[in-house]
Amino acid sequence: MSALICGSFAFDTIMVFKDKFKHHILPDQVHILNVSFLVPDLRREFGGCAGNIAYNLNLLGGDALPMATVGKDFTSYAEWMDKCGIPRTHITTINDNYTGQAFITTDMDDNQITAFHPGAMNFSQHNKVSQAEDVTIGIVSPDGRDGMLEHAQQFVDADIPFIFDPGQGLPMFDGNDLKLFIKQASWVIVNDYEWQLIQERTGFTPEQVAEQVQALIITKGAEGAIIYTADTIYEIPAAKVNEAKDPTGCGDAFRGGLLYGLMNDFDWKTTGRIASLMGAIKVEHHGTQNHTFSLEDFKQNFKENFAYNF
């Protein structure tokens, strides 16, 4: 029983500026902006939504099968996947492109300036859902526009239930596109800001979306999450965080937990809490794929947070 995870792989280059942007960017001079920031702290992380979701589902012991297009520079990421035991069966290399790249500069106010190069993501439609075998559930996460549209339809054609996870890809779709995704999907997951965009573009209320899918999940960061089904609303609490170090990738960790709960037929109360705990564990670590644990430790952590076993 495998989860086909359609989405992006990317390298995240994260730089820390030991000052504040506001000291160097003058509001009345932005029309001639020309600034340079010294960034003594730099790290390069493995990222991308599909890569992160697969990593987190794999930590829980789920059968993660990522599907993505990557570039000629993917070698180190491929070695990392092999080390983690994540299959590369449906990772397609586009030789004249680079893997997706995010360049993020953060200042001392936690403001960020980010540049993103999609690279090989623009060819994600080259992969087909029909190429994967023994898939019982899927997710369409942020990727190239054509790939997201085609993979959603291919899941429908293959009669495979899937999660629609638009994320950073939301600006690429208008109201009609989003209505179609919702009609096709079995589940929809967004954060609270993304939900506001969907609501504005479709006119749907949470209850109207929940009538069309098995569940609408809206994450709210440190406030937990809300799960809307046709007949019940579940309030999911946030798990305890000992020290918040880096929120990047918490949503993907949550989605890994969500897939695990769905694949194991847990109820929404438990599935939401597994996902919530995954996000909390991630936020305690820098980078998106640097946290690790045993399933036994995770279950103990779950019991300490929520006072029952799963």
Residue, then its C-alpha position, 0 to 999 in steps of 0.5 A: m500500500s503506497a502513497l504517490i506523492c506528486g510535487s516538487f523537489a528543491f534545494d533550499t539555500i538559507m542565509v542569515f543577515k545579522d542586521k535588519f532589512k529596514h536599516h538598509i532599504l529606504p522606503d522613499q528609494v525603493h524605485i532605485l533599489n540596489v542593496s547587498f547583504l553580507v550573510p556569514d551564516l549559510r546552509r543548504e537543505f534538501g526541500g520541496c513539498a514532495g521531498n518533505i512529505a515523503y521524508n515525514l511519511n517514511l519516518l512513520g513507516g509509511d510507504a512513500l512513493p514520490m513523483a517529481t521532475v528534477g534537474k542535472d544537479f540532483t546527485s546529492y539529493a538522490e544520495w540522501m534519498d537512498k540513505c533514507g530509504i525513499p525510492r526514486t522510481h518516479i523521479t525524472t531527471i530533466n538534463d538541461n534544467y536545474t532542480g528547483q531552488a529557493f534562495i532565502t535571506t532572513d534578517m534579525d526581525d525574521n523578515q525574509i526575502t526569497a527568490f525561487h527558481p522552479g527549474a525542472m518543476n516546469f516539466s512535472q507533467h512528463n510524469k504520469v500517475s499510471q506509471a506507478e503501481d500498487v498506489t492506494i492514495g495520492i496527494v497533489s502538492p505544489d508543483g508545475r501548473d500543468g503537472m498539478l492539473e494533469h495529475a489530479q485528473q489522472f488520479v480520478d481516471a485511476d480511481i485513486p483517492f487523493i489529497f489536494d494540497p495547493g500550497q504555494g501553487l495557489p496563485m497559478f489557479d483561478g476560481n474555476d480551477l480550484k472548484l475542479f480540484i475540489k470536485q476531483a479530490s477526496w480531501v483538501i488541505v490548506n493553511d488558514y491564509e491559503w483558505q482565505l484565498i480559496q474562499e475569495r476565489t470560489g465563494f465556498t464556505p468550509e461547510q460547502v467544501a466539506e460537502q464535496v470531499q471527505a474532509l477539509i483540513i485547515t491548519k493554523g500553526a501554533e493554534g492547531a487545526i480544524i477538520y471539517t467533514a460533512d457532519t462534524i467539525y474536529e478541533i485539533p490541538a497543537a502538540k507541545v513544542n519545547e523550542a521553536k527553531d524553524p517553521t519551514g516545512c512544518g506544513d509538509a510534516f503535518r501532511g506526512g502525518l495526515l497521509y499516515g493516518l489515512m493509510n491506517d484508517f485512523d479516525w479524524k481525532t487521531t489522524g489530526r493529532i498524529a499530523s499535529l505532532m509531526g509538525a511540532i517535532k519538525v519546528e524543533h529542528h532547523g531545515t525540513q529533513n533533519h528531524t528523526f525518531s523511531l515509531e516507538d518514540f513517536k507513539q510515546n510522544f503522542k501519549e504524553n501530548f494527548a493522553y491516549n495511545f494509537 
